[in-house]
Amino acid sequence: MFPTLQAKLTRFEELERQLQDPAVLADSTQLQQVQREYGGLAKVAHRVREFNRLESELGTARGLAEGETDPELQEYAREECSRLAEQHLVLKTELEDLVLAGDAATRGSLIMEIRAGTGGEEAALFARDLYDMYQKYAAIHDWKCEVMEFSPSDMGGVREVVFTVSGEGAYRHLQFESGGHRVQRVPETETQGRVHTSLATVAVLPEATEVEIEIRDEDLRLDTMRAGGPGGQKVNKIESAVRITHIPTGVVVKCQDEKSQHKNKAKALRILRSRLLELKQEQAHAERATQRKLQVGSGDRSERIRTYNFPQNRLTDHRIGLTIYKLDQVMLGQLEEMIDALLKFDREERLGQQPQAE
C-alpha cells in the first residue's frame, strides 16, 4: 500500500546511507543538502516503517489465530489481532492524510520571496511588515530562517527580501501564501488621515534538492559585480555579488547578501534550483488543467489572495471567503486560524478529486 510513501521511505534510507559516507561527511555543502532532505522525510519515513511493521505483525497474528489448535493460544492470537488491527487502522488513516497532503507533507524547507508592489514607499513598508509577520510565525514553530537577499527602501521598508524557512511542517503550512497581499491603511506619510491601498507580492517556492533539479554548469552564465550599499565604508570594494542566468529557461537569480562571492553563488544556486522546480510544477499544473482554487506550490504572484484592512482590524482571504477580525494578532505571527482553514479547504478539495487515496 501507499506506493508514493514507500518511495519516500526508500529515498530516506538512501539518505541514511549517505550520512555515513565519509565523502559526504567531508563535503559541508553536500552534507547540508542531504541533512535538509533527510530531515524533511524523517517524520513520514518513520510512520511508513511503523506501518510496515504493523502489517507484518498483523499478518503473523492472523496466521496464528487461523492455524492454532490450542484454545488458549488461539484466543491470545485473536486478542493480538484485534490490538494490532486497531493500531493499523489509526496509522492507515494518518498515512492517507499524508498522501492527500502530497509533496507538502515531506518538504521541510522553502524559499519565500516578498516584493513591494504598487503603492510606492507604503508598499515597501507593508512588505517589511509581512516579512516580520512570517519571521514571528516561524519563531513560534521553532523554524529556522536564513536571509538570502535583502533590498531595503529609503524609509525602512523592503523592496525585495528572499529568505529560507526550514523546519518540520514549514512548507506544508506556508505553501498557500503565494499571491498578491493587499493592504488598506493610513500610511505613515499621510498627513490628512486618508486610507491608501497598496500591494505586496509573496512567492513560496519549495526548496528543491539536487536529485529533483539537476543544474549543469554549461547551462549557466555567471556574472559578478560589486554589491550595492548605502555608501561610505559599507560599499563593497570587491565583486562579491553574483548574478546567475539559467540559459535554457532564461531564469535569472542575483545574490549579494554575503561578503563572499562563493557563499553568494551557493545561495543563488539554491534559489535558482527552487525557481526551476516551481517552473516545472507550474507546467505540470497546466498540463493537468486543474480547477482547484489553491494552486499548491504554483507560486502565482498575480492573483490577489488576501486583504489586510487595518482600520477595521480585518483580514480576508478571498480564495476561501474567510474573514478574521484580529489583524493585530495576525501581524504578530498568529496565523494559525487562517492557515488551518486553508489546509482544511485543501484537504476537502483533494478528497473530492481523489475518491481513493492511493
Secondary structure, DSSP 8 states (H G I E B T S, - for coil): --HHHHHHHHHHHHHHHHTT-HHHHH-HHHHHHHHHHHHHHHHHHHHHHHHHHHHHHHHHHHHHHHH--SHHHHHHHHHHHHHHHHHHHHHHHHHHHHHHHGGGGT--EEEEEEEE-SSHHHHHHHHHHHHHHHHHHHHHTT-EEEEEEEEE-TTS-EEEEEEEEESTTHHHHHGGG-EEEEEEE--TT-SS---EEEEEEEEEEE---TTTS---GGGEEEEEE----SSGGGS-SS--EEEEEETTTTEEEEE-SSS-HHHHHHHHHHHHHHHHHHHHHHHHHHHHT---SS-TT----SSEEEEEETTTTEEEETTTTEEES-HHHHTTT--HHHHHHHHHHHHHHHHHH-SS--
